């Protein structure tokens, strides 16, 4: 039986405070910007809808609005395309005639769009406070220090970095500079297979759960092949021997929404809804993924529900906005949020209709607000890492 400790690449059990009751308690260990308020924010003033339509019509083909799946319905209504972070960045790159890319998502996504679009295009993030707690869990300084630790252990030359799309441009650039690649939740297995063809070990940033679940459940590694590098501890909390013995060096980061689903959530929904199919995102904890019936990326979840039989019952372990939208789109199926604790991505929800209207009306008036720009050196190496991903078979 595998011991549940950080040295085996698994986080310790969460405190009871992490099991929030409809947002009426706070988790002191949760990271900045994460909260479970118990319900979605109220819809914006209906008068803003007409203002958004008017501003978008005035801009015409000069603007291209991207809407991530986790955005509110009131924002998705005005998106020219919807999708996950990488699909949206590629869609933006495919529209060179658009002067302005308004990215309704979070900061790292807008950075990726800036990297992949032309210099003539400007990427706008309606609210600069729309960040990502997972991306914030790995800073350039912390990752550089980690590489020094790997160098001192004599394994840096044999280690290939693989960074999740949900990372800052700085981390993507570090990955590109050290010969690594980027991955999405859809192609993580292919990215890891490529990495192990280049070296003996992988440093997986910044989501420990996607790295662990892919390595163990899809590639045949054991939990003992994984170690968890904690940037807040000396040497990551690991010995040189542990690092040398490991195949997967997982960064201690996670998605604040997906990380809240628990084994209790799965057991409770099975008891409450007999015959339910539990479908979760691979950013969920290892014990949640292994207890689920199906696991897959956001796009996989959408396609699975599109193809599901009428009358089927589903409990979905992903962001609340998307689950509610899917339930609305499939009234012939019973679709519920996996956990009774209502929790959405609070940073993603900072992009609301007032911010979108402000951004669009500013563009109409000739002002370009909240431009996201990646410096040329960072862009060069980050694009190298992204290009390696695009070249994967």
Secondary structure, DSSP 8 states (H G I E B T S, - for coil): ----SGGGT------GGGS-STTSS--TTS-TT----SS------THHHHHHHHHHHHHGGGEEEEEETTS-HHHHTT-SEEE-HHHHHHHHHT-TT-SEEEEES-HHHHHHHHHHS-TT-EEE-S-TT---HHHHTS-HHHHHHHHHHHHHTT-GGGEEEEEESSS-HHHHHHHHHTT-EEE-TTTHHHHHHHHHHH-SEEEEES-HHHHHHIIIIIH---GGGEEEE-TTSGGGG--HHHHHH-SEEEES---TTGGG--HHHHHHHHHHSTT-EEEE-TTS-HHHHHHSSEE--HHHHHHHHHHS-TT-EEEEES-HHHHHHHHHH-TTSEEEESSSS----TTGGG--HHHHHHHHHHHHTT---SB----HHHHHHHHHHHHHHHT--
